[in-house]
Amino acid sequence: MEDMTDLIVLTDEEGNEVEVEIVTRLEIEDVEYFIVSPVDEEEEEPVFTALKVVYDEEGNEFFETVDDDVEIAMIEEAYSVIFDDDGLN
């Protein structure tokens, strides 16, 4: 069986590149979100981050970290409904 893992490289606020696996994509209220997990994390439990797809004035797409508690709860609920899981960590 072929490995179908989608990997992307993100740049953090300090300019460091981080390779992440795209766990899933969600669309909630016409907003697109990606749930990602760092590839090289040495944590016992997987670490998940929710990223919102946003656009600049020229229409270029980029990711923004979701920090709003209400928005995070909405994403966790959608994730748990789809995957019958406990949500994001």
C-alpha positions in Angstrom: 0.0 0.0 0.0 1.2 3.5 -0.9 1.8 6.1 1.9 -0.7 8.9 1.1 0.5 11.3 3.8 0.3 15.0 2.8 3.2 17.0 4.1 3.8 20.7 3.9 6.5 23.0 5.2 5.4 26.0 7.3 7.5 29.0 8.5 6.9 30.2 12.0 7.1 33.7 13.4 10.8 33.3 14.0 11.5 32.2 10.4 12.0 28.5 11.3 10.7 26.0 8.9 8.6 23.2 10.3 7.4 20.1 8.4 3.8 19.2 9.3 1.4 16.4 8.2 -2.0 17.5 7.1 -4.3 15.4 9.3 -7.5 16.7 7.7 -9.3 19.6 6.1 -12.5 21.0 7.5 -14.9 23.6 6.1 -17.0 25.3 8.7 -19.4 28.2 8.0 -17.6 28.9 4.6 -14.2 29.0 6.3 -11.5 26.4 5.5 -9.4 24.9 8.2 -6.5 22.5 8.2 -5.6 20.3 11.2 -1.8 19.6 11.1 0.7 17.8 13.3 4.5 18.3 13.3 6.4 15.5 11.7 9.5 15.6 13.8 7.8 16.0 17.2 9.2 13.8 19.9 6.1 14.0 22.1 4.4 10.9 23.5 1.0 12.2 22.5 0.5 13.8 19.0 0.3 17.5 18.9 -2.4 19.0 16.7 -2.7 22.6 15.5 -5.7 24.2 13.8 -4.8 26.6 10.9 -7.3 28.8 9.2 -7.0 29.6 5.5 -7.0 33.3 4.9 -6.3 35.5 1.9 -4.4 38.8 1.5 -5.5 41.8 -0.6 -4.1 40.1 -3.8 -5.9 36.9 -3.1 -2.9 35.0 -2.1 -3.7 32.1 0.3 -1.9 31.6 3.6 -2.4 30.0 7.0 -3.2 31.7 10.3 -3.1 29.9 13.6 -6.5 29.7 15.3 -6.2 31.2 18.8 -9.9 32.1 19.5 -11.3 29.7 22.1 -14.8 29.8 20.6 -13.4 29.0 17.1 -11.2 26.2 18.5 -14.3 24.7 20.3 -16.2 24.8 17.0 -13.3 23.1 15.1 -13.0 20.4 17.9 -16.7 19.7 17.7 -16.6 19.3 13.9 -13.5 17.1 14.1 -15.1 14.9 16.7 -18.3 14.5 14.8 -16.5 13.5 11.6 -13.9 11.2 13.2 -15.9 10.1 16.3 -13.0 11.1 18.5 -12.4 13.3 21.6 -11.3 16.3 19.5 -8.0 18.1 19.3 -5.4 17.9 22.1 
